[in-house]
Amino acid sequence: MSLKIFEYGTVGQPTILFLHGLGVSSWMWLEQLESLQEQYHLLAVDLPGNGESYQNEWVSFADTAVTLSQIIQTRASNGQAHVVGLSLGGYTALTLLGNHPELVLSTLVSGVTIRPFPDNIAYKLMPKIMSRIMGWSLTINLMSRMMQLPDEAKPFYRRDSKNLTPQTILRTYDEVLNFTLPAGLAARRPRLLAVAGQKEAKLVLDSLADFQVVETAVTALIPNAHHGWNGEFPALFTEMIESWVGERPLPAGLAVQGKRMGVRTAV
């Protein structure tokens, strides 16, 4: 599988791999990529079925993790990377960490839940509805406003929404609705930071506490933030990445809930 990869910074510096959300692509990380490129080697990948990789069929999180592991081994400095993922990218990052831990220096995920969704009709219907309306202009315009996208990002979002197939949506949601922490992850004591915007879905907020099964995990809430908060508060998101990757105190804008691995935190 050949995925679209955007590369910034200098090879030889520590590598950070960025994984985007469903229905968008690597453009969502532009502010982080531009801000971090002087200190790091950066890779942003358009995941299967999304962005400029839309012609690559989305199969599963595990299948995508295999491809990402190959990218890290061949493109990342010293064959290892720090991994940052939001939403779909967060689930993919956790799968990568679970299946290929030797390649991952640290993991930062935002907006994910590691408890299965309730078994009710609403959650069963949601993927079917989304698969039908995701490409509608009305839906695209509404979502653009909800995500507070800047004008320059709207054409990319429209393109990505139009190219997203019902099959990709259904397969993705099928795994997301039943996602749990990869087996054996807690015993490996990985460097893991899990965060969520204060205004995200209740299931995501409630799941932050679930990450504490990993003794070395750090969890944090971002006040007044929504799901796609890397665009809402880009400077804070970038500062969080720098702090986490550099093993420095996390920024004061994060309400830290779990403190592990001797990482000092500012609250």
GUKEPA-213023 format. One line per 8 residues: number of its first residue (from 1); their letters; for each residue x, y, z of C-alpha. Coordinates in Angstrom, 3 decimals. Example, Ala and Ser with C-alpha at 12.3 -4.5 7.8 and 13.67 -1.06 7.14 Angstrom:
<sites>
1 = as = 12.300 -4.500 7.800  13.670 -1.060 7.140
</sites>
This chain:
<sites>
1 = mslkifey = 0.000 0.000 0.000  1.397 3.386 -1.008  0.100 6.253 1.117  0.597 9.983 0.600  3.298 11.250 2.966  4.111 14.890 3.680  7.593 15.454 5.082  8.874 18.514 6.939
9 = gtvgqpti = 11.964 19.381 8.939  15.354 17.694 8.972  16.065 13.979 8.743  18.162 12.970 11.731  16.162 15.037 14.200  13.590 13.115 16.297  10.657 12.091 14.113  7.026 12.893 14.919
17 = lflhglgv = 4.363 11.045 12.924  0.999 12.834 12.592  -2.247 10.914 11.990  -5.411 12.833 11.072  -9.137 12.346 11.714  -11.795 10.745 9.526  -12.907 12.732 6.504  -9.979 15.140 6.622
25 = sswmwleq = -6.281 14.631 5.886  -2.813 15.912 6.666  -3.773 19.540 6.022  -5.362 19.584 9.476  -1.836 19.540 10.972  -0.444 22.429 8.928  -0.013 24.838 11.837  1.739 22.182 13.932
33 = leslqeqy = 3.957 21.119 11.020  5.042 24.667 10.280  5.730 25.444 13.939  7.718 22.280 14.699  9.724 21.783 11.523  12.846 23.600 12.742  13.339 21.277 15.731  12.010 17.954 14.434
41 = hllavdlp = 11.672 15.627 11.485  7.934 15.490 10.729  5.866 12.983 8.775  2.145 13.474 8.132  0.375 10.568 6.458  -2.948 10.579 4.616  -4.551 7.400 5.946  -6.181 4.829 3.623
49 = gngesyqn = -9.496 5.976 2.176  -8.783 9.586 3.174  -7.229 12.682 1.600  -4.786 11.965 -1.188  -4.734 8.287 -0.161  -8.470 7.879 -0.848  -7.870 5.339 -3.608  -6.196 3.001 -1.087
57 = ewvsfadt = -8.949 0.918 0.468  -9.422 1.220 4.216  -9.293 -2.315 5.639  -8.767 -2.037 9.394  -6.739 -0.338 12.111  -4.385 -3.323 12.244  -3.828 -3.284 8.485  -3.118 0.454 8.540
65 = avtlsqii = -0.729 -0.013 11.479  1.315 -2.459 9.402  1.723 0.137 6.653  2.622 2.846 9.173  5.191 0.549 10.795  6.876 0.197 7.417  6.862 3.979 6.957  8.485 4.476 10.360
73 = qtrasngq = 11.157 1.868 9.657  12.068 3.354 6.293  11.472 7.098 6.796  11.817 7.947 10.504  15.091 8.893 12.187  16.674 5.749 13.650  13.572 3.810 12.610  11.458 5.117 15.500
81 = ahvvglsl = 8.899 7.911 15.933  6.785 9.815 18.392  3.167 9.401 17.227  0.418 12.040 17.455  -3.149 11.121 16.475  -6.543 12.802 16.718  -9.852 10.918 16.472  -9.366 8.287 13.717
89 = ggytaltl = -5.651 9.003 13.950  -5.763 8.422 17.707  -7.296 4.970 17.367  -4.756 4.157 14.677  -1.920 5.404 16.902  -3.036 3.166 19.779  -3.202 0.174 17.446  0.275 0.980 16.148
97 = lgnhpelv = 1.540 1.208 19.730  -0.122 -2.081 20.627  1.067 -4.033 17.579  4.470 -2.444 16.912  5.664 -0.996 20.249  9.362 -1.214 19.373  8.876 1.515 16.743  7.059 4.014 18.972
105 = lstlvsgv = 8.986 6.394 21.235  5.845 7.980 22.701  2.152 8.312 21.855  -0.197 11.285 22.133  -3.872 10.749 21.343  -6.805 13.159 21.427  -10.548 12.585 21.188  -10.737 8.799 21.484
113 = tirpfpdn = -12.617 6.358 23.662  -11.313 2.964 24.728  -14.673 1.738 26.004  -17.166 0.252 23.502  -20.137 2.416 22.602  -23.487 1.420 24.197  -25.395 -1.196 22.228  -28.374 0.903 21.170
121 = iayklmpk = -30.113 1.810 17.944  -28.748 5.369 17.790  -25.121 4.273 17.612  -25.978 1.519 15.122  -27.720 3.986 12.821  -25.088 6.726 13.055  -22.541 5.149 10.655  -25.238 4.333 8.101
129 = imsrimgw = -26.536 7.888 8.171  -23.050 9.389 7.968  -22.133 7.146 5.042  -25.069 8.557 3.090  -24.774 12.257 3.884  -21.023 12.849 4.350  -20.547 14.000 0.765  -23.587 16.292 0.631
137 = sltinlms = -22.787 19.964 0.194  -25.196 20.814 3.012  -23.358 18.462 5.372  -19.951 19.727 4.274  -20.944 23.359 4.838  -22.457 22.566 8.233  -19.424 20.604 9.371  -17.089 23.344 8.134
145 = rmmqlpde = -18.892 25.829 10.376  -18.975 23.455 13.344  -15.225 22.850 13.045  -14.619 26.580 12.598  -12.441 25.893 9.573  -10.553 28.870 8.124  -11.439 29.785 4.549  -8.189 28.378 3.173
153 = akpfyrrd = -8.961 24.937 4.630  -12.510 24.629 3.308  -11.595 23.505 -0.245  -9.454 20.689 1.178  -12.229 19.610 3.519  -14.733 19.623 0.649  -12.380 17.538 -1.489  -11.778 15.012 1.285
161 = sknltpqt = -15.483 14.717 2.147  -16.404 14.117 -1.483  -13.754 11.395 -1.844  -14.675 9.572 1.371  -16.590 6.424 0.414  -19.466 4.853 2.363  -17.356 1.703 2.680  -14.562 3.586 4.435
169 = ilrtydev = -17.028 5.221 6.834  -18.788 1.955 7.677  -15.588 -0.032 8.168  -14.054 2.670 10.317  -17.085 3.092 12.551  -17.445 -0.673 12.896  -14.086 -0.734 14.688  -14.448 2.571 16.536
177 = lnftlpag = -17.757 1.569 18.111  -16.114 -1.519 19.611  -12.608 -0.197 20.252  -10.769 -1.172 23.419  -7.193 -0.718 24.565  -4.913 -3.162 22.690  -4.181 -6.329 24.647  -0.979 -6.291 26.681
185 = laarrprl = -0.455 -2.556 26.313  -0.726 -1.772 30.011  1.974 -4.286 30.900  4.470 -2.611 28.547  4.337 0.719 30.446  4.481 2.946 27.351  4.824 6.740 27.329  1.198 7.605 26.605
193 = lavagqke = -0.651 10.923 26.814  -4.426 10.888 26.252  -6.328 14.179 26.080  -9.813 15.403 25.247  -11.541 18.732 24.707  -13.908 19.707 27.506  -16.770 20.043 24.989  -16.344 16.630 23.397
201 = aklvldsl = -18.861 13.779 23.572  -19.500 12.406 27.059  -18.225 8.960 26.090  -14.843 10.432 25.138  -14.659 12.441 28.360  -15.622 9.463 30.509  -13.025 7.301 28.772  -10.126 9.460 29.938
209 = adfqvvet = -10.277 7.670 33.283  -10.026 4.306 31.486  -6.505 5.141 30.336  -5.349 4.952 33.936  -5.245 1.172 33.580  -1.909 1.982 31.928  0.191 2.892 34.955  2.475 5.140 32.910
217 = avtalipn = -0.326 7.050 31.164  -0.978 10.756 31.594  -4.459 12.134 30.907  -5.611 15.719 30.551  -8.663 17.821 29.737  -8.485 20.929 27.559  -10.901 23.603 28.877  -13.441 25.049 26.412
225 = ahhgwnge = -12.120 22.893 23.564  -14.068 20.837 21.023  -13.091 17.639 19.190  -10.819 19.225 16.577  -9.060 21.519 19.005  -5.675 21.440 17.251  -7.212 24.004 14.892  -9.173 25.748 17.627
233 = fpalftem = -6.141 26.284 19.888  -3.175 25.536 17.608  -0.506 27.176 19.758  -1.550 25.175 22.829  -1.671 21.938 20.839  1.815 22.591 19.482  3.156 23.462 22.936  1.655 20.237 24.274
241 = ieswvger = 3.456 18.198 21.598  6.778 19.943 22.281  6.440 19.391 26.021  5.420 15.770 25.725  8.050 14.778 23.166  10.734 16.704 25.052  9.648 15.220 28.420  9.113 18.677 29.882
249 = plpaglav = 6.215 19.953 32.049  2.943 20.008 30.156  1.520 23.488 29.468  -0.705 25.221 31.994  -3.595 25.189 29.516  -4.071 21.463 30.141  -6.012 20.292 33.179  -3.879 17.248 33.971
257 = qgkrmgvr = -5.737 14.358 35.578  -3.104 11.614 35.719  0.595 12.037 36.530  2.898 9.154 35.703  6.471 8.357 34.637  7.890 11.174 36.723  6.668 13.733 34.192  6.238 17.062 35.954
265 = tav = 3.046 18.847 34.986  1.779 22.384 35.254  -1.864 22.888 36.158
</sites>
